[in-house]
Amino acid sequence: MKKIKLISAVTAFAAAASMMLAGCGTTADTNDTTTADNADTTAAASEAASEETSEDTAAEDTAADTAAEGDDTAADGDQSLQKVLDSGKFVLGLDATFKPMGYTDENDEIVGFDIDVAEEVCSRMGVELVKEPIDWDTKEQDLAVGRIDCIWNGMSINASRQEQMNLSDPYMKNEMVFVVPASSDAASMTDLTGMNIGVQNGSSAQEILEASELYTNDTPITVTAMATNVEALQQMELGLVDAVFLDSVVANYEISSSGKDYRVLPDGLEEEEYAIGFRKEDQALRDEVQKILGEMKADGKLGEISTKWFGSDITTVEAAQ
């Protein structure tokens, strides 16, 4: 009996040991599996973290590039366009008697070809056009001190203005001509020798006339400078000057619109082109206006305005592509 009990005890002990060993084996397998799973999870997390870090680095690089571009712009110090956009106003300086480019009409409104073009440019920029009459003889000073944002009024390109201003591309051709009363004996420029010629003070016409042989020959002309072309033409009507030297655009418009008995002599002194003048440092503003003019040429709006004032598109702006 005792022997049987002993055998049973041994058998039971063996079974228990076997179960314990089996249990240990299962735990080891589970631990191995868990460890492997943890290793896989850690690796995946590492890879994800690495990808996220790469994405963050790429984003930081892009932001750095953008910031660098902004820093370059800020370093240039050119806030001219932004200043106009922020203020909502674009101030245009002009001689308000310069027909048909910009002048005061019978309703005391400043109108003209340049004004219509500038109004359209401002509309596309989303700002208001402010028309500021100035003394043409001091236009450069008005621009330099910031009283106006540009000079836009049939302004001819010359070396002095190129040096003092940041000019737009030419937008119209012009030539300087002599206007005389219909009753004048002068048939050509050479007949003006020794005569009194009226001209606008501070204009390129004055510079050209005073540099010509008519002014420096043995029987020179007398140059009488006046505030405006209108005043010069009035003085000619009164017989106080014999002729007026001015822009062909102005001369032809005056003759056709006013019905005055004037003649344009067949020969002049020099061909010119008109441009808009900005401050030297205002490149951003200058470029934006130039871009819009190109777009207006391309979509036909510039030609439409030119036809209104001159009967056809006589502008020379290059169309935007």
Residue, then its C-alpha position, 0 to 999 in steps of 0.5 A: m500500500k505504501k509502495i503504491k502511494l509512493i508511486s502515485a506521489v512520484t507520478a503526481f510530482a512528475a506530472a506537476a514538474s512536466m506542467m511547470l516545464a511546459g509553463c516555463g516554455t510557454t512563458a519563454d516563447t511569449n517573452d520572445t514573441t513580445t520582445a520581437d514585437n517590441a523590437d519591430t514596434t521600436a524600429a517602426a517608430s524610429e523609421a517614422a520619427s526619422e521620416e518626420t524629422s526629414e519632413d520637418t527639416a525639408a519644411e524648415d529649409t523651405a521656410a528658410d529659403t522664403a525668409a531669405e528671399g524676404d530678407d533680400t527684399a527687405a535688404d533692398g529697402d524698396q517699399s515703394l509699391q507696398k507703400v502705395l498699396d497700403s495708403g490706397k493712393f497713387v499720387l501723380g504729378l503733372d502740369a495741368t495745362f498740358k493738352p491733351m496729356g493732362y489738363t484742367d477742362e472747362n468743368d475744372e476737372i483734370v483730364g487727358f490721355d495720360i490721366d485716362v491711362a493712369e486711372e486704368v492702371c490704378s484701377r488694376m492696382g486697386v488704388e485711387l489716383v490722386k492728380e497733383p498739379i505741380d510747377w514743371d520747373t520744380k518737378e524733380q524736387d517735388l518727386a525727390v521730397g515725396r510730394i508725388d509718387c511719379i511724374w506722368n504728363g508727356m514727359s520727354i526722355n533726356a539725359s538729365r532726367q535719366e540721371q535724376m529719375n527711374l524712367s519707365d519704358p517709352y510709351m509714345k513718340n514725340e517731336m519738337v516743332f515750331v508753331v507760328p501764326a497763319s499770317s507769319d512769313a516764316a516757312s521753315m525753321t531757318d526763317l526764324t533767325g533773329m526772332n523771339i521764340g516762346v517756350q515752356n520754362g524747365s521743359s526739354a523744349q527749352e534745353i533743345l532750343e538753347a542748344s541749337e544753332l538757332y540760339t548760337n549763330d551770328t543772328p540768334i533767336t531770343v528765347t522767352a521762357m514761360a510757365t506753360n505752353v498755353e501761356a506761350l501760345q497766348q503770347m504768340e496770339l498777342g504778338l509778343v513772341d513770333a513762334v512757340f517751340l513745343d511738343s508736336v502732340v500738344a501743337n497738333y491737339e491745340i490746332s485741331s481742338s481749339g480752331k486757332d489759326y496756327r501753322v506747324l513748320p515742316d521742320g523741327l529740331e529733334e524727335e523724342e519719346y515720352a516716359i513716366g518718371f519715378r524716384k531712383e530707388d522706387q524700382a518695385l513701383r516702377d516695375e508694377v506700373q510698367k507690367i500693367l501697361g504691358e497688359m493694357k497693350a495686350d488686351g487692347k485697353l491702351g489702344e482704346i484710350s489712345t484712339k479716344w484722344f488721337g484717333s488711333d493707337i500711337t502708343t509704343v508700349e510693348a505688349a505683355q506676353 
